[in-house]
Amino acid sequence: MAVQPDDVLDARGLPCPLPLLKAKQALARLVPGQLLEVVATDAGSWRDFETFAEQSVHELVAREERGEVFHYWIRKGGDAAP
């Protein structure tokens, strides 16, 4: 993916559910519309991030598997701050 993220979270080596929890914390620091890239090695994160995006205001823009490393690009949803 050639998109430049606003922040990158390296969650490699963290077991489930830590990659998702850390991603939620990182998204909280972003403003709506910004893009977070998450890099993880937990295979369960593939399902976790898909479910999270379906049940939240955030958009899972893309995801890809490179060997045993998973990359996710999540755009923060919600209203812009006044």
C-alpha positions as CSV (number, residue, x, y, z in Angstrom):
1,M,0.0,0.0,0.0
2,A,1.5,3.3,-1.0
3,V,-0.6,5.5,1.3
4,Q,1.4,7.6,3.8
5,P,-0.1,7.0,7.3
6,D,-0.4,9.7,9.9
7,D,0.9,7.3,12.6
8,V,2.3,3.8,12.7
9,L,1.8,1.3,15.5
10,D,4.3,-1.6,15.8
11,A,2.4,-4.3,17.6
12,R,4.7,-7.2,16.4
13,G,5.1,-9.8,19.1
14,L,2.1,-8.8,21.1
15,P,-0.5,-11.5,21.7
16,C,-4.3,-11.1,21.2
17,P,-6.0,-8.9,22.2
18,L,-3.1,-6.4,22.7
19,P,-2.7,-5.3,19.0
20,L,-6.3,-4.2,18.9
21,L,-6.2,-2.5,22.3
22,K,-3.0,-0.6,21.3
23,A,-4.7,0.4,18.0
24,K,-7.7,1.8,19.9
25,Q,-5.4,3.8,22.0
26,A,-3.5,5.1,19.0
27,L,-6.7,6.0,17.2
28,A,-7.8,8.0,20.2
29,R,-4.8,10.3,19.7
30,L,-5.7,10.9,16.0
31,V,-8.2,13.4,14.6
32,P,-11.0,12.1,12.4
33,G,-9.8,11.4,8.8
34,Q,-6.3,10.5,9.8
35,L,-4.8,7.2,8.9
36,L,-3.2,4.7,11.3
37,E,-1.0,1.8,10.1
38,V,-0.8,-1.2,12.4
39,V,1.9,-3.9,12.0
40,A,1.2,-7.1,13.9
41,T,2.3,-10.7,14.0
42,D,-0.8,-12.2,15.8
43,A,-2.8,-14.2,13.3
44,G,-6.0,-13.5,15.3
45,S,-5.6,-9.8,14.5
46,W,-6.8,-10.5,11.0
47,R,-10.3,-11.3,12.3
48,D,-10.1,-8.8,15.2
49,F,-9.5,-5.8,13.0
50,E,-12.2,-6.7,10.6
51,T,-14.7,-7.1,13.3
52,F,-13.6,-3.9,15.0
53,A,-14.1,-1.9,11.8
54,E,-17.5,-3.4,11.2
55,Q,-18.6,-2.4,14.7
56,S,-17.0,1.0,15.0
57,V,-17.0,4.4,13.2
58,H,-13.5,3.6,11.9
59,E,-12.8,2.3,8.4
60,L,-10.5,-0.6,7.6
61,V,-9.1,1.0,4.4
62,A,-6.8,-2.0,3.6
63,R,-5.0,-4.9,5.0
64,E,-2.4,-7.3,3.7
65,E,-0.3,-10.2,4.9
66,R,3.5,-10.1,4.2
67,G,4.8,-13.5,5.3
68,E,3.9,-13.8,8.9
69,V,3.4,-10.0,9.4
70,F,0.0,-8.4,9.0
71,H,-0.4,-4.8,8.0
72,Y,-3.7,-2.8,8.6
73,W,-4.6,0.7,7.5
74,I,-7.4,2.2,9.6
75,R,-9.0,5.6,9.0
76,K,-10.3,7.3,12.1
77,G,-14.0,8.0,11.7
78,G,-16.3,10.3,13.6
79,D,-17.0,14.0,13.4
80,A,-14.3,16.5,13.2
81,A,-13.7,18.6,16.3
82,P,-15.3,22.1,16.2
